[in-house]
Every structure is written in structure tokens, then in C-alpha cells.
Amino acid sequence: MAGHSQFKNIMHRKGAQDAKRARAFAKIIREITVSAKLGLPDVATNPRLRAAVTAARQMNMPRDTIERAIKKASGAAGSDDYMEVRYEGYGPSGVAVIVETLTDNRNRTASDLRTAFNKYGGAMGETNSVSFLFSRLGVVRYPAKVADEDAMLEAAIEAGADNVESNADGHEVTMPIGDLFAVRDALEARFGAPEEARFDWRPTMSVKLDDEDKATALLKLLDVLEDNDDVQNVYANFDIAETVMAKLSA
């Protein structure tokens, strides 16, 4: 990105970062509100709310902001009536895309997402049109410092997890979606609260992108989808070649 001056460049980047942070906060607040409304407004007895609050704390969201979101869901006046809706489609180069949303207006969200797919070389499909290309699983992540690889593997196996991948960035524990909260609670009792505990879509096959223009087109679509206020998560089955990624990151 070229700026008129170094100062303006820095200010522009800061503004973009602040806007991105605000959007991320809004998405987590929406998840907290929905989680508290669907279950009890108590993190001790509501696993989904507990996961949402953990995510909020990882982003350094103020405690009073979290508490307001929970109270809004359980208050006498109620809260916005959000629905969980999953949209699917294909992006440029035939890359499969899954978009998870929390929306109070399905028509608006569907129209916005369809416009984004069409504008950036894709097409939105029907539910389950691409989900067969992914596996649904639970994921719990810990920083590397909480335990060595053997200790995490042993604890994960005892908790009922399927797999552990450990590296310098941390530990990723995966399990069937029905076991997510049980595994999370077992690991938390031993290592403390995780960095993340969530459901995830993992591609069973990937589309290799070794062309800069194709990769750029796809990333533009994914950015637009993620910036939508109703969108919570975006998943896609692409693999960008290292040489192309290096050019895009330059």
C-alpha cells in the first residue's frame, strides 16, 4: 500500500487495524450474546458461552464489555434475535468456501454474500453443496509453553482426543465435535484455560493455487466475506504455493 507520506501510511494502517479490531469485537460480542441466550448465562454451566468468553479474553476484551453482552441476552428486554445460518459456495479457481453467520436478517445476509461471491469470481450454492469436501471437528489450542509435546499428547489421549499436533507455535488438539467440551474441560483442569476451543471445518482436499492473479482474486473474496458484520467464520480449501505467497507478502 502506497501512502502520501510515512506518517499518513502509519495512520492509515492504524486506522485499518482499529477497524479490524472493532469488527472482531463485534463478532465475539454477538457470539457471547447468542450463547448466553441459547443456554444459561453462566460460563460454568454453558460450554458454548465459556468458549466465547475465552475467545473474548484472548483478544483482551474488557470484562465489563463481556458482562454487558451476557446481561443483554438475559435481560428482561431481551436481545436481537440472531439465527445461525451457514452459506456455501465456490470461489475463484473452484475453491470451496463455507461461511458461518449469525444474522438477524437472512435475506440481507444472503444478498450481501451472493453479491460478494459474484463480484469476485465465485458463485454461492445451496447448503451442503461444498461441505462434503470438509470434515467437521473440535479444536483446542494451547501455547507451547504450557507443556511439552509428550505431556500434552498423554493428557489429550486420556481426555478422549483424536490427535495432537505440536510445534514452536503451540499445541493443537483435535477431536470429534461431540467431545469438544469434555476434552476442553479435561485439559483445562490440567493446563488452565486454552487459547481457543471451537468447532472447525477442515478440508479433506485442497485446490493448489500457483498463480498470483488467482490467489489474489480468492483472497479478495475471503477478505470481503470476513469483513461482513454478519459473518463469524470463513473456511476455504485452498493451498497457495510458497513462491506466490512470498510475492503477495512482499
N, C-alpha and C positions, 0 to 999 in steps of 0.2 A: 504494500500500500504506500503510495507516494503522498507526502504532505507538503504544504507550502513552507513549513519550517519545522525544525526539530521539536519546538515547543508545541505547535499545533498537532504534530504527529503524536506526541506523547498524550496530549489532552484527548485526542480522538480515540486513541487506544484505551485510555482510562474510561472514557465515556462508554465505549463498547463493552468493556469489562463490567462496568457498573450495571449496564442494561442487561447483560447476560446473567449477572448475579441476581438481579431483581426478578428476572424470568424464572430462574431456578428456584428462588424462594417462593414465588407464587405457585409453582407446580407442587412443591413439597407441602405448602400450606393447604392446597386443595386435597392432596392425598391424606394429610392428617385429618382434615375436616370430614372427608368421606369415611375414613377408617373409624373415626370416633362415632359417626352417625350409624354405621352399619353394625357396630358392636358396642360394647361398653366403653365409656370414655375413661378407661383406666388401663395404663400400659401394662400393668401386672397381669391382667386377665384378657387383654385384647392383643394377640400376636401381631396382627397387621398394623395396629396403631403403634405398637412398640417398635416395629421396623421403620415406620415413617418417622417417628421421633428420633430414632438413632440416626437416620439419614439427615435430619434437620440439624442435629448436634454436630455431625461431621462437617456440615457447612458453616458451623459457628452461628447458627440462627439464635437470636436472643431467646432466653427462656420465656419471657413474657409474651413473645410472639407465638411461641408454641402453645402456651396455655390459652391464649385468646382463640386460637384456631380450634382447640378442643372444646372450649366453652361455647363457641359459636355453634358447634354441631349439636351440643347437648342442651342448649338454652331453650327457654320457652318459645322464643320467636322462631326457632328452627334455623335452617341454613339453606343455601342454594341446593336445589335438587339435582345433583350430578349423577350421570349414568356412565358406567364403564362400557365403552364401545371399542372394538378392535376393527381396524381397517387394514386391508391388504392390497397389494398391487405389485406391479413391476416398474422398476426404474430404467434408466438408460442401460443399454447393453444386456437387457434381460435380467438384471439383478432383482431378486425377490425382496420385497420390503414389507415389514409388519409395523403398524403404527398403533400404539395403545393410547387411548384418550380417556379423559374424564370431562364430560361435557354436559352443559345444561340446555343445549340446543343441537340435537343430532343433525338437523337439516343444515344449519350453519357450518358445523364442523365438516360434514361430508362434502359440502360445496367447496369449502376452503381447501380441503385436502385434494379433491378431484382437480381443482384448478392448478394446484401446485404440481401434481403428477403430470398433467397435460402440458403445462408450461415448460417443464424441464425434461421433456422427452420420455415420459413414462405413461402409465395408464393404471388407474385404480380398478381393482377387480372385486369379486364377491368375497364374502367371508369364507375362509378355508381354501381360497384359490392358490395361496402360496405357503400356508402354514405347514403343509406336509413336507416341505423342504427344511424344516427346523425341528429340533427337539425341545420340549418344554421341561425345564428342570429348576431346582432350587440352588442358589449360590450364597455361600457365606465367605466373606473375605476378612482376613486379619493381616496386620502389618508383620513383616518378617521378624521384628524384634520380640514378639510375644512368646515365641517358642522356636526351637529348631525343627528341622523337617521331620525327624523321626517322632518327636513328641506330638506334633500336630497330626501326623498320619495315624499314630496309635489312638489319639483321642477321637479323631474323626471316625475311624473304624468302629470303635466302641459306641459312638453316638448313632451309628447306622448310616453313615455317608457312603457314597459310591466311589468317590475319587478325591485325591488331593494333588494339586499342583503347587509346588513351592519354588520360589526363586528370590532374587535380591529384592524384588518389589513387594513380596509378601506371599501369603498362603491363600489359595482359592480352593474351597471345599464345595463339592457338588453332590447333589442327592436328588431322589425323586421329589416332585413338588409336594406330595403329601407328607414328606418327612422334614420339610424345611424348618418349621418352627421347633420341632423336637430336637433336631440336630443343633440348631442355633442355641437353644436353651442349655443343652448339654455342654457345648463348647464355651458358652458364656460363663457357666459355673466354674469352668477351669481356667479360662484365659481372660475373662472380662468381656465387656461388650465388644462385638465385632465392628469393623469399619462399615460393613454392609451386609445385609441379609435380605435377599429379594428373589422373586421369580424371574426367570430369564428365558429367552429364546436363543438357541444356538443352532447355527446352520449345519446341516448334515452334508452339504456340498456347497462349494463356493464358486463364484464366477471370477476368473482371473482377469484383472484389468492391467494391461501392459502398455496402454496408450494414454498419454497425458490428457488429451481432449476428452476421452471417455471418462476418465477418473474425475476430471474437473466437473463435468456435467452431472455425474452422480452425486458428488459431494455438495454441489449447489442445491440439489433436490433435498438431500438429507438435512442440510442446514435450514432450509425453509420450513421443512416439516417440524424440526425440533424447536424452531422459534415460534411455532403456533401456540397460543396460550392454552388451548385445549389438549395439546399433546403431552403425554407423560413420558413415553419411551418410544424410540425408533430402533428397529433391528433390520439388518440387511445382510445378505450372503455374498459379500464381495471380498476380494483379496487383491489389493493394489501392489503391484511389483515394487520392490525396494528402490529401483532406479527412478521410477515415476514418482514415488513418494518423496524421494530426495529433491527432485525438481520442484514439486509442489510446496515443499517446506522451505525452499531457498528464499 
